[in-house]
Amino acid sequence: MLNRLILLIAISAVLACSDQKNSDPPFSRAESLGILTNDAINEASGLEASIKNPGLLWTHNDSGDTARIFLIHENGQDVKTFYLSGLQNRDWEDLTLGPGPEKGENYLYIAEMGDNKAIHEYQYIYRFKEPSRDDDVMITDVDVIRFQYPDGNRDAECLMVDPLTADLYIVSKREQNVHLYNMAYPQSTSETVIPKNVGTLHFHKIVAGDISADGQEIIMKTYDRILYWKRKENNDIKETLLTPPIDVPYQPEPQGESIAWNVDDSGFYTLSEEPGEKEAEVYFYQRK
């Protein structure tokens, strides 16, 4: 009887995971909104829908570019380029948008945390108030958050901010089972921050992620999957990500490293780098 009970429990657990994975995804298949028109954006490695500039998106290049961010239309048309004064782009891998030190303001966070060979002791996050399209192109007021992993150097490409708490979350990339780190608010700008390793996720090569504006939904992507979580009542980000996700049908991209919710949560965008001759397109996944 005991063996039979154990078998039934095991079968139920497998079926529960299968049901979650095979649930009807709440988003339609990708629609191409347009091709990037700014030739300077050739290694898009971060993406975020603007709050101050409705219908526009923020993006930036991967390593080796100057310290700049691009404001583009959701159809790929170029709008404006902004520069971060006194900084460099060693290996920018993601950006996110959410609350920060000043109440009522939204801040962009840029993650200087690419580290393919895990050789850098310190990583950096640059935080500044989200610009309006009419602002001066030079951004001079930038907070620098320096951090060091508690368990050795890491390569990471996924930075998210919880809009309910202003906590930052980082997901590493290269481990067979990646690590989830929490950097609780308020993040110091005067001392090295040591984020907490709060869990292991059974995924490999997480390259982007975002939390919805209401804090209730999470999306992350690998090079060939889009993963979706719905936050249950009273669950925090960690507890949510430790549950099985739903797979959203993915429109393959040549090197897709960017994903972002629309500000009205009507769906989400993806954008890729431009390896070879392939031009990058903005894709939108509409909520059903």
Buried (B, 14 or more C-beta within 10 A) or exposed (E): EEEEEEEEEEEEEEEEEEEBEEEEBBBBEBEEBBEBBBEEBBBBBBBBBBBBBEEBBBBBBBBEBEBBBBBBBBBBBBBBBBBBEEBEBBBBBBBBBBBBBEEEEBBBBBBBBBBEEEEBEEBBBBBBBBBEEEEEEEBEEBBEBBBBBEEEBBBBBBBBBBBBBBBBBBBBBBBEEBBBBBBEEEBEBEEEBEBEBBBBBEBEBBBBBBBBBEBBBBBBBBBEBBBBBBBEEEBBBBEBBBEBBBBBEBBEBBBBBBBBBBBEBEBBBBBBBBEEEEBBBBBBBEEE
